[in-house]
Amino acid sequence: MSRKPDIAAETVCKVIGTAEKYKLISDRDSVVVALSGGADSVTLLNVLYSIKEKYNLTLYAAHLNHGIRGSEADNDEKFCKILCENYNIRFFVKHIDVPALCAEQKISAELCGRNERYKFFNELSVKLNAKIATAHTASDNAETLLFNLTRGSSLSGASAIPPKRGSIIRPLIELSRGEIEAYCAAKSLAFVTDSTNLSDDYTRNKIRHNIIPGLKEINPRAEQAMLDFSRDCAEISEFLDKYAEGVLNSAKEKYGYNSEFLLNQNHAVLKAAVAKLCKENNCEAERRHIELIISILNHGGAVELKNGKKAVCAQKTLRIITNSTENTSFFLVFDKNLTFEYLGKEIEAKADFSVLKPSKAVFRTRKSGDYFTFCKRNVTKPLRKALNEQGVPRELRDSQLLLCEGSEVLWCEALGFSKKGKELNIEINIR
């Protein structure tokens, strides 16, 4: 007689395998379970509780009441609270008016709810020095992958839901929704059902109810196949990101990145390098931005990016600038030793004010008539020509910090000290 499989035990073993493979859990970890009350999160809580002794875990649970479904949401909260009392687990809850918040922020309820959940989880992670366990499954990964591909995903988007991201861990990521339901049945676990999950009003629900079933008719293991694909994409994306970092380091110049060096790279590496550069400058690029930036690498020009940033390629140098710096105006009298900030940099300036006349010396940006005398050559030139001669990009010239007496430049951020500035024994440090 064949032995009936122990579905619950097999599921727990599979979760342990996932945790070990991706190093999700370590001995004596503190873990906060993101508990909605649905089958996935109830399974997550039960499985982690069953391996609590194995890893010497300290468990907590957290629930966010979105204020969307009225009494139904309140009942979900009560269910989670009672469940945690039964497990003798400390329970954290937070109430948010998501409908009001998404109207204020002009974003979808889905995105707003997600943002608020992770904000709450991150707060608890810091407060409790704990990891946050979310109940994402292989089925969620498949939905996210299809959602991202439909919108026009990059390789990073095709990676879908990673098993681990910062303090967030996902122990159920290799389980399907069917396996979750089987586990709940085997363990007789009660759970609640979010009525919004039954509606096709939300994009992900359309994918869940209409697309996934059709794919599973073609391949019953479609969700696992998509999970494998996502992991492959994640590995390739991680490799490209590290390789792109090396490319950017090699292409780095005084005022940006050498466009010829970048263009000599493999096209996939070039795209990864451009995307990484944009991300580092707080203006994550969409596919169209990346293609336009690659175009100006070849021909020169500028591309408007997000968050008030612009990619500029001139004189075979690519750089990303903040649009507002093009018309920067600054004025500060240098009548004592100073420490001040300018465009995100800390400036420390010291001088002997018995020699330097404090009534005349000022830190400012350039204006018409400014001139600069080079130390070694003892040659005086209009500041405009001096900056041009030293290869300072046109779009950076108006934001150059100067120390001046009248129209005479004693020190320039890009040029250093002038002949007179050096004689005055001024000390300026930039951090």
NUNU-695240 format. One record per residue (C-alpha): residue number from 1; x, y, z. Coordinates in nm, 2 decimals, decimal comma. Layout:
BEGIN
+-----+--------+--------+--------+
: pos :     px :     py :     pz :
+-----+--------+--------+--------+
: NUM :      X :      Y :      Z :
...
+-----+--------+--------+--------+
***
This chain:
BEGIN
+-----+--------+--------+--------+
: pos :     px :     py :     pz :
+-----+--------+--------+--------+
:   1 :   0,00 :   0,00 :   0,00 :
:   2 :   0,14 :   0,34 :  -0,10 :
:   3 :   0,18 :   0,59 :   0,18 :
:   4 :  -0,04 :   0,90 :   0,17 :
:   5 :   0,19 :   1,21 :   0,13 :
:   6 :   0,21 :   1,44 :   0,43 :
:   7 :   0,13 :   1,76 :   0,24 :
:   8 :   0,20 :   1,99 :   0,54 :
:   9 :   0,54 :   1,83 :   0,62 :
:  10 :   0,64 :   1,85 :   0,25 :
:  11 :   0,54 :   2,21 :   0,24 :
:  12 :   0,74 :   2,30 :   0,55 :
:  13 :   1,04 :   2,12 :   0,41 :
:  14 :   1,01 :   2,31 :   0,08 :
:  15 :   1,00 :   2,64 :   0,27 :
:  16 :   1,31 :   2,54 :   0,47 :
:  17 :   1,48 :   2,46 :   0,14 :
:  18 :   1,40 :   2,80 :   0,00 :
:  19 :   1,52 :   2,97 :   0,32 :
:  20 :   1,85 :   2,78 :   0,31 :
:  21 :   1,90 :   2,84 :  -0,06 :
:  22 :   1,85 :   3,21 :  -0,05 :
:  23 :   1,98 :   3,26 :   0,31 :
:  24 :   1,66 :   3,41 :   0,42 :
:  25 :   1,67 :   3,31 :   0,79 :
:  26 :   1,95 :   3,28 :   1,04 :
:  27 :   1,97 :   3,15 :   1,39 :
:  28 :   1,81 :   3,38 :   1,65 :
:  29 :   1,65 :   3,61 :   1,39 :
:  30 :   1,36 :   3,84 :   1,48 :
:  31 :   1,10 :   3,82 :   1,20 :
:  32 :   0,78 :   4,03 :   1,15 :
:  33 :   0,52 :   3,84 :   0,95 :
:  34 :   0,32 :   4,07 :   0,72 :
:  35 :  -0,02 :   3,94 :   0,81 :
:  36 :  -0,33 :   4,02 :   0,60 :
:  37 :  -0,54 :   3,73 :   0,72 :
:  38 :  -0,55 :   3,57 :   0,38 :
:  39 :  -0,45 :   3,21 :   0,31 :
:  40 :  -0,09 :   3,31 :   0,20 :
:  41 :   0,00 :   3,51 :   0,51 :
:  42 :  -0,18 :   3,26 :   0,75 :
:  43 :   0,03 :   2,98 :   0,60 :
:  44 :   0,34 :   3,19 :   0,63 :
:  45 :   0,27 :   3,26 :   1,00 :
:  46 :   0,20 :   2,89 :   1,06 :
:  47 :   0,51 :   2,76 :   0,88 :
:  48 :   0,74 :   3,01 :   1,06 :
:  49 :   0,58 :   2,92 :   1,39 :
:  50 :   0,64 :   2,55 :   1,32 :
:  51 :   1,02 :   2,61 :   1,26 :
:  52 :   1,05 :   2,87 :   1,53 :
:  53 :   1,24 :   2,63 :   1,76 :
:  54 :   1,47 :   2,51 :   1,48 :
:  55 :   1,60 :   2,86 :   1,42 :
:  56 :   1,54 :   3,01 :   1,76 :
:  57 :   1,32 :   3,28 :   1,60 :
:  58 :   1,14 :   3,57 :   1,77 :
:  59 :   0,82 :   3,62 :   1,58 :
:  60 :   0,59 :   3,92 :   1,55 :
:  61 :   0,30 :   4,00 :   1,32 :
:  62 :   0,20 :   4,33 :   1,15 :
:  63 :  -0,13 :   4,42 :   0,99 :
:  64 :  -0,22 :   4,74 :   0,79 :
:  65 :  -0,59 :   4,83 :   0,78 :
:  66 :  -0,62 :   5,03 :   0,45 :
:  67 :  -0,96 :   5,17 :   0,53 :
:  68 :  -1,10 :   5,05 :   0,19 :
:  69 :  -1,35 :   4,78 :   0,27 :
:  70 :  -1,52 :   4,92 :   0,59 :
:  71 :  -1,65 :   4,65 :   0,83 :
:  72 :  -1,49 :   4,38 :   0,62 :
:  73 :  -1,14 :   4,53 :   0,68 :
:  74 :  -1,22 :   4,57 :   1,05 :
:  75 :  -1,32 :   4,20 :   1,07 :
:  76 :  -0,99 :   4,10 :   0,90 :
:  77 :  -0,80 :   4,30 :   1,16 :
:  78 :  -0,99 :   4,13 :   1,44 :
:  79 :  -0,92 :   3,79 :   1,29 :
:  80 :  -0,54 :   3,86 :   1,27 :
:  81 :  -0,54 :   3,99 :   1,63 :
:  82 :  -0,71 :   3,67 :   1,76 :
:  83 :  -0,48 :   3,45 :   1,55 :
:  84 :  -0,18 :   3,62 :   1,70 :
:  85 :  -0,32 :   3,58 :   2,05 :
:  86 :  -0,36 :   3,21 :   1,99 :
:  87 :   0,01 :   3,19 :   1,88 :
:  88 :   0,11 :   3,42 :   2,17 :
:  89 :   0,28 :   3,65 :   1,91 :
:  90 :   0,30 :   4,03 :   1,96 :
:  91 :   0,07 :   4,20 :   1,71 :
:  92 :   0,12 :   4,54 :   1,55 :
:  93 :  -0,16 :   4,72 :   1,36 :
:  94 :  -0,18 :   5,05 :   1,17 :
:  95 :  -0,48 :   5,23 :   1,02 :
:  96 :  -0,44 :   5,43 :   0,70 :
:  97 :  -0,71 :   5,61 :   0,49 :
:  98 :  -0,58 :   5,48 :   0,15 :
:  99 :  -0,87 :   5,63 :  -0,06 :
: 100 :  -0,80 :   5,98 :   0,08 :
: 101 :  -0,42 :   5,93 :   0,05 :
: 102 :  -0,42 :   5,81 :  -0,31 :
: 103 :  -0,65 :   6,10 :  -0,41 :
: 104 :  -0,41 :   6,34 :  -0,25 :
: 105 :  -0,10 :   6,18 :  -0,41 :
: 106 :  -0,28 :   6,12 :  -0,74 :
: 107 :  -0,18 :   5,75 :  -0,76 :
: 108 :  -0,37 :   5,43 :  -0,78 :
: 109 :  -0,51 :   5,26 :  -0,46 :
: 110 :  -0,30 :   4,96 :  -0,54 :
: 111 :   0,03 :   5,16 :  -0,55 :
: 112 :  -0,07 :   5,37 :  -0,25 :
: 113 :  -0,16 :   5,07 :  -0,04 :
: 114 :   0,17 :   4,90 :  -0,13 :
: 115 :   0,37 :   5,21 :  -0,05 :
: 116 :   0,20 :   5,24 :   0,29 :
: 117 :   0,25 :   4,88 :   0,37 :
: 118 :   0,62 :   4,88 :   0,31 :
: 119 :   0,66 :   5,21 :   0,49 :
: 120 :   0,49 :   5,05 :   0,80 :
: 121 :   0,70 :   4,73 :   0,76 :
: 122 :   1,03 :   4,93 :   0,73 :
: 123 :   0,94 :   5,13 :   1,05 :
: 124 :   0,89 :   4,80 :   1,24 :
: 125 :   1,21 :   4,65 :   1,09 :
: 126 :   1,41 :   4,94 :   1,24 :
: 127 :   1,22 :   4,95 :   1,57 :
: 128 :   1,25 :   4,58 :   1,63 :
: 129 :   1,58 :   4,51 :   1,45 :
: 130 :   1,39 :   4,25 :   1,26 :
: 131 :   1,34 :   4,10 :   0,91 :
: 132 :   1,00 :   4,14 :   0,74 :
: 133 :   0,85 :   3,82 :   0,60 :
: 134 :   0,59 :   3,87 :   0,33 :
: 135 :   0,38 :   3,59 :   0,19 :
: 136 :   0,46 :   3,63 :  -0,18 :
: 137 :   0,43 :   3,31 :  -0,37 :
: 138 :   0,53 :   3,17 :  -0,71 :
: 139 :   0,18 :   3,27 :  -0,83 :
: 140 :   0,24 :   3,63 :  -0,72 :
: 141 :   0,57 :   3,62 :  -0,90 :
: 142 :   0,40 :   3,50 :  -1,22 :
: 143 :   0,14 :   3,78 :  -1,20 :
: 144 :   0,41 :   4,04 :  -1,14 :
: 145 :   0,62 :   3,91 :  -1,43 :
: 146 :   0,33 :   3,93 :  -1,67 :
: 147 :   0,23 :   4,27 :  -1,54 :
: 148 :   0,58 :   4,41 :  -1,58 :
: 149 :   0,62 :   4,26 :  -1,93 :
: 150 :   0,28 :   4,40 :  -2,04 :
: 151 :   0,39 :   4,75 :  -1,93 :
: 152 :   0,73 :   4,72 :  -2,12 :
: 153 :   0,97 :   4,57 :  -1,87 :
: 154 :   1,35 :   4,58 :  -1,85 :
: 155 :   1,56 :   4,28 :  -1,75 :
: 156 :   1,53 :   4,41 :  -1,39 :
: 157 :   1,15 :   4,41 :  -1,42 :
: 158 :   1,15 :   4,06 :  -1,56 :
: 159 :   1,32 :   3,95 :  -1,24 :
: 160 :   0,98 :   4,01 :  -1,08 :
: 161 :   0,97 :   3,94 :  -0,70 :
: 162 :   1,31 :   3,86 :  -0,55 :
: 163 :   1,33 :   3,61 :  -0,26 :
: 164 :   1,51 :   3,88 :  -0,06 :
: 165 :   1,54 :   4,25 :  -0,08 :
: 166 :   1,71 :   4,44 :   0,21 :
: 167 :   1,53 :   4,34 :   0,53 :
: 168 :   1,24 :   4,19 :   0,33 :
: 169 :   1,23 :   3,80 :   0,30 :
: 170 :   0,98 :   3,59 :   0,11 :
: 171 :   1,00 :   3,23 :   0,24 :
: 172 :   0,69 :   3,11 :   0,03 :
: 173 :   0,83 :   3,24 :  -0,30 :
: 174 :   0,87 :   2,88 :  -0,44 :
: 175 :   0,51 :   2,77 :  -0,34 :
: 176 :   0,22 :   2,80 :  -0,58 :
: 177 :  -0,12 :   2,92 :  -0,47 :
: 178 :  -0,25 :   2,56 :  -0,51 :
: 179 :   0,01 :   2,44 :  -0,26 :
: 180 :  -0,09 :   2,71 :  -0,01 :
: 181 :  -0,45 :   2,61 :  -0,03 :
: 182 :  -0,35 :   2,24 :   0,01 :
: 183 :  -0,15 :   2,33 :   0,32 :
: 184 :  -0,44 :   2,52 :   0,47 :
: 185 :  -0,67 :   2,23 :   0,41 :
: 186 :  -0,42 :   1,98 :   0,56 :
: 187 :  -0,37 :   2,19 :   0,87 :
: 188 :  -0,73 :   2,30 :   0,90 :
: 189 :  -0,62 :   2,66 :   0,90 :
: 190 :  -0,89 :   2,93 :   0,89 :
: 191 :  -0,83 :   3,25 :   0,68 :
: 192 :  -1,02 :   3,54 :   0,54 :
: 193 :  -1,08 :   3,63 :   0,18 :
: 194 :  -1,04 :   3,99 :   0,06 :
: 195 :  -1,34 :   4,06 :  -0,16 :
: 196 :  -1,13 :   4,29 :  -0,38 :
: 197 :  -0,93 :   3,98 :  -0,49 :
: 198 :  -1,25 :   3,84 :  -0,65 :
: 199 :  -1,30 :   4,15 :  -0,87 :
: 200 :  -1,14 :   4,22 :  -1,20 :
: 201 :  -1,13 :   4,59 :  -1,13 :
: 202 :  -0,76 :   4,56 :  -1,04 :
: 203 :  -0,50 :   4,48 :  -1,31 :
: 204 :  -0,34 :   4,20 :  -1,12 :
: 205 :  -0,67 :   4,03 :  -1,06 :
: 206 :  -0,74 :   4,03 :  -1,44 :
: 207 :  -0,40 :   3,86 :  -1,48 :
: 208 :  -0,48 :   3,61 :  -1,20 :
: 209 :  -0,83 :   3,53 :  -1,32 :
: 210 :  -0,80 :   3,55 :  -1,70 :
: 211 :  -0,44 :   3,50 :  -1,81 :
: 212 :  -0,28 :   3,26 :  -1,57 :
: 213 :  -0,55 :   2,98 :  -1,60 :
: 214 :  -0,50 :   2,98 :  -1,98 :
: 215 :  -0,12 :   2,95 :  -1,95 :
: 216 :  -0,16 :   2,67 :  -1,70 :
: 217 :  -0,37 :   2,48 :  -1,96 :
: 218 :  -0,07 :   2,50 :  -2,19 :
: 219 :   0,17 :   2,41 :  -1,90 :
: 220 :   0,04 :   2,31 :  -1,56 :
: 221 :   0,38 :   2,42 :  -1,42 :
: 222 :   0,37 :   2,76 :  -1,59 :
: 223 :   0,41 :   2,95 :  -1,26 :
: 224 :   0,72 :   2,74 :  -1,17 :
: 225 :   0,86 :   2,80 :  -1,52 :
: 226 :   0,81 :   3,17 :  -1,49 :
: 227 :   0,97 :   3,17 :  -1,14 :
: 228 :   1,28 :   2,99 :  -1,30 :
: 229 :   1,28 :   3,25 :  -1,57 :
: 230 :   1,26 :   3,54 :  -1,32 :
: 231 :   1,55 :   3,39 :  -1,12 :
: 232 :   1,76 :   3,36 :  -1,44 :
: 233 :   1,68 :   3,73 :  -1,52 :
: 234 :   1,78 :   3,83 :  -1,17 :
: 235 :   2,12 :   3,66 :  -1,20 :
: 236 :   2,19 :   3,82 :  -1,54 :
: 237 :   2,07 :   4,16 :  -1,42 :
: 238 :   2,30 :   4,14 :  -1,11 :
: 239 :   2,60 :   4,04 :  -1,34 :
: 240 :   2,52 :   4,33 :  -1,58 :
: 241 :   2,49 :   4,58 :  -1,30 :
: 242 :   2,83 :   4,49 :  -1,16 :
: 243 :   2,99 :   4,49 :  -1,50 :
: 244 :   2,83 :   4,82 :  -1,58 :
: 245 :   2,98 :   4,97 :  -1,26 :
: 246 :   3,32 :   4,87 :  -1,38 :
: 247 :   3,25 :   5,03 :  -1,72 :
: 248 :   3,14 :   5,36 :  -1,56 :
: 249 :   3,45 :   5,36 :  -1,34 :
: 250 :   3,67 :   5,32 :  -1,65 :
: 251 :   3,48 :   5,58 :  -1,85 :
: 252 :   3,49 :   5,84 :  -1,57 :
: 253 :   3,65 :   6,17 :  -1,65 :
: 254 :   3,68 :   6,50 :  -1,46 :
: 255 :   3,34 :   6,63 :  -1,59 :
: 256 :   3,15 :   6,32 :  -1,68 :
: 257 :   3,20 :   5,99 :  -1,88 :
: 258 :   3,39 :   5,94 :  -2,20 :
: 259 :   3,13 :   5,88 :  -2,47 :
: 260 :   3,36 :   5,69 :  -2,71 :
: 261 :   3,46 :   5,44 :  -2,44 :
: 262 :   3,09 :   5,38 :  -2,36 :
: 263 :   3,00 :   5,33 :  -2,72 :
: 264 :   3,27 :   5,07 :  -2,76 :
: 265 :   3,09 :   4,85 :  -2,50 :
: 266 :   2,85 :   4,56 :  -2,59 :
: 267 :   2,51 :   4,71 :  -2,64 :
: 268 :   2,35 :   4,53 :  -2,34 :
: 269 :   2,63 :   4,65 :  -2,12 :
: 270 :   2,59 :   5,01 :  -2,25 :
: 271 :   2,22 :   5,01 :  -2,17 :
: 272 :   2,30 :   4,87 :  -1,82 :
: 273 :   2,56 :   5,14 :  -1,77 :
: 274 :   2,33 :   5,42 :  -1,88 :
: 275 :   2,05 :   5,29 :  -1,66 :
: 276 :   2,28 :   5,26 :  -1,36 :
: 277 :   2,41 :   5,62 :  -1,42 :
: 278 :   2,06 :   5,75 :  -1,42 :
: 279 :   1,96 :   5,56 :  -1,11 :
: 280 :   2,27 :   5,69 :  -0,92 :
: 281 :   2,16 :   6,04 :  -1,01 :
: 282 :   1,81 :   5,99 :  -0,88 :
: 283 :   1,64 :   5,99 :  -1,22 :
: 284 :   1,57 :   5,62 :  -1,30 :
: 285 :   1,53 :   5,60 :  -1,68 :
: 286 :   1,26 :   5,44 :  -1,88 :
: 287 :   1,35 :   5,25 :  -2,20 :
: 288 :   1,29 :   5,56 :  -2,41 :
: 289 :   1,52 :   5,76 :  -2,20 :
: 290 :   1,80 :   5,50 :  -2,23 :
: 291 :   1,76 :   5,49 :  -2,61 :
: 292 :   1,77 :   5,87 :  -2,64 :
: 293 :   2,08 :   5,89 :  -2,42 :
: 294 :   2,26 :   5,63 :  -2,64 :
: 295 :   2,16 :   5,85 :  -2,94 :
: 296 :   2,32 :   6,16 :  -2,79 :
: 297 :   2,64 :   5,96 :  -2,72 :
: 298 :   2,67 :   5,92 :  -3,09 :
: 299 :   2,56 :   6,27 :  -3,20 :
: 300 :   2,57 :   6,50 :  -2,90 :
: 301 :   2,27 :   6,68 :  -2,75 :
: 302 :   2,06 :   6,67 :  -2,44 :
: 303 :   1,78 :   6,45 :  -2,30 :
: 304 :   1,53 :   6,57 :  -2,04 :
: 305 :   1,50 :   6,31 :  -1,75 :
: 306 :   1,29 :   6,27 :  -1,44 :
: 307 :   1,32 :   6,48 :  -1,12 :
: 308 :   1,45 :   6,79 :  -1,30 :
: 309 :   1,76 :   6,62 :  -1,44 :
: 310 :   1,91 :   6,63 :  -1,79 :
: 311 :   2,16 :   6,41 :  -1,97 :
: 312 :   2,40 :   6,61 :  -2,18 :
: 313 :   2,67 :   6,49 :  -2,42 :
: 314 :   2,91 :   6,74 :  -2,56 :
: 315 :   3,28 :   6,73 :  -2,65 :
: 316 :   3,26 :   6,35 :  -2,62 :
: 317 :   3,16 :   6,36 :  -2,26 :
: 318 :   2,83 :   6,24 :  -2,11 :
: 319 :   2,71 :   6,39 :  -1,78 :
: 320 :   2,38 :   6,42 :  -1,59 :
: 321 :   2,31 :   6,77 :  -1,45 :
: 322 :   2,03 :   6,93 :  -1,25 :
: 323 :   1,84 :   7,18 :  -1,47 :
: 324 :   1,82 :   7,43 :  -1,19 :
: 325 :   2,20 :   7,46 :  -1,17 :
: 326 :   2,21 :   7,63 :  -1,50 :
: 327 :   2,08 :   7,96 :  -1,35 :
: 328 :   2,23 :   7,93 :  -1,00 :
: 329 :   2,28 :   8,25 :  -0,82 :
: 330 :   2,48 :   8,27 :  -0,50 :
: 331 :   2,63 :   8,55 :  -0,29 :
: 332 :   2,81 :   8,52 :   0,05 :
: 333 :   3,04 :   8,78 :   0,21 :
: 334 :   3,38 :   8,63 :   0,32 :
: 335 :   3,44 :   8,84 :   0,63 :
: 336 :   3,53 :   8,55 :   0,87 :
: 337 :   3,62 :   8,19 :   0,85 :
: 338 :   3,32 :   8,01 :   0,70 :
: 339 :   3,17 :   7,66 :   0,66 :
: 340 :   2,87 :   7,65 :   0,43 :
: 341 :   2,69 :   7,43 :   0,18 :
: 342 :   2,67 :   7,49 :  -0,20 :
: 343 :   2,49 :   7,25 :  -0,44 :
: 344 :   2,52 :   6,96 :  -0,20 :
: 345 :   2,89 :   7,02 :  -0,12 :
: 346 :   3,04 :   7,15 :   0,21 :
: 347 :   3,28 :   7,44 :   0,17 :
: 348 :   3,53 :   7,53 :   0,44 :
: 349 :   3,71 :   7,87 :   0,39 :
: 350 :   3,98 :   8,03 :   0,60 :
: 351 :   4,19 :   8,34 :   0,56 :
: 352 :   4,41 :   8,60 :   0,73 :
: 353 :   4,17 :   8,89 :   0,74 :
: 354 :   4,45 :   9,14 :   0,82 :
: 355 :   4,56 :   9,07 :   0,46 :
: 356 :   4,24 :   8,99 :   0,29 :
: 357 :   4,00 :   9,29 :   0,29 :
: 358 :   3,67 :   9,14 :   0,42 :
: 359 :   3,46 :   9,42 :   0,29 :
: 360 :   3,54 :   9,32 :  -0,07 :
: 361 :   3,58 :   8,94 :  -0,07 :
: 362 :   3,27 :   8,75 :  -0,16 :
: 363 :   3,18 :   8,40 :  -0,26 :
: 364 :   2,94 :   8,41 :  -0,56 :
: 365 :   2,87 :   8,27 :  -0,91 :
: 366 :   3,00 :   8,44 :  -1,22 :
: 367 :   2,89 :   8,76 :  -1,38 :
: 368 :   2,99 :   8,96 :  -1,68 :
: 369 :   3,33 :   9,12 :  -1,66 :
: 370 :   3,49 :   8,86 :  -1,43 :
: 371 :   3,86 :   8,79 :  -1,50 :
: 372 :   4,12 :   8,54 :  -1,38 :
: 373 :   4,50 :   8,55 :  -1,37 :
: 374 :   4,67 :   8,21 :  -1,40 :
: 375 :   4,95 :   8,16 :  -1,15 :
: 376 :   5,22 :   7,99 :  -1,35 :
: 377 :   5,17 :   8,18 :  -1,68 :
: 378 :   5,09 :   8,52 :  -1,51 :
: 379 :   4,83 :   8,56 :  -1,79 :
: 380 :   4,50 :   8,73 :  -1,73 :
: 381 :   4,19 :   8,63 :  -1,92 :
: 382 :   3,82 :   8,68 :  -1,91 :
: 383 :   3,67 :   8,41 :  -1,68 :
: 384 :   3,46 :   8,29 :  -1,97 :
: 385 :   3,77 :   8,22 :  -2,18 :
: 386 :   3,96 :   8,07 :  -1,89 :
: 387 :   3,68 :   7,82 :  -1,82 :
: 388 :   3,65 :   7,74 :  -2,19 :
: 389 :   4,03 :   7,69 :  -2,22 :
: 390 :   4,03 :   7,44 :  -1,93 :
: 391 :   3,74 :   7,24 :  -2,08 :
: 392 :   3,48 :   7,33 :  -1,83 :
: 393 :   3,14 :   7,23 :  -1,99 :
: 394 :   2,92 :   7,52 :  -2,08 :
: 395 :   2,63 :   7,40 :  -1,88 :
: 396 :   2,84 :   7,39 :  -1,56 :
: 397 :   3,00 :   7,74 :  -1,59 :
: 398 :   2,72 :   7,94 :  -1,44 :
: 399 :   2,72 :   7,72 :  -1,13 :
: 400 :   3,09 :   7,75 :  -1,07 :
: 401 :   3,16 :   7,88 :  -0,71 :
: 402 :   3,40 :   8,18 :  -0,71 :
: 403 :   3,58 :   8,39 :  -0,45 :
: 404 :   3,61 :   8,74 :  -0,59 :
: 405 :   3,72 :   9,09 :  -0,51 :
: 406 :   3,51 :   9,30 :  -0,74 :
: 407 :   3,55 :   9,14 :  -1,08 :
: 408 :   3,88 :   8,98 :  -1,00 :
: 409 :   3,85 :   8,61 :  -0,94 :
: 410 :   4,07 :   8,50 :  -0,65 :
: 411 :   3,96 :   8,14 :  -0,66 :
: 412 :   3,74 :   7,93 :  -0,89 :
: 413 :   3,60 :   7,58 :  -0,81 :
: 414 :   3,72 :   7,45 :  -1,15 :
: 415 :   4,05 :   7,65 :  -1,19 :
: 416 :   4,18 :   7,68 :  -0,83 :
: 417 :   4,35 :   7,99 :  -0,70 :
: 418 :   4,45 :   8,28 :  -0,92 :
: 419 :   4,79 :   8,45 :  -0,89 :
: 420 :   4,66 :   8,71 :  -0,63 :
: 421 :   4,44 :   8,45 :  -0,45 :
: 422 :   4,75 :   8,23 :  -0,40 :
: 423 :   4,95 :   8,53 :  -0,27 :
: 424 :   4,68 :   8,60 :  -0,01 :
: 425 :   4,73 :   8,25 :   0,15 :
: 426 :   4,36 :   8,16 :   0,15 :
: 427 :   4,26 :   7,81 :   0,24 :
: 428 :   3,95 :   7,65 :   0,07 :
: 429 :   3,84 :   7,29 :   0,11 :
: 430 :   3,55 :   7,11 :  -0,06 :
: 431 :   3,39 :   6,80 :   0,08 :
+-----+--------+--------+--------+
***
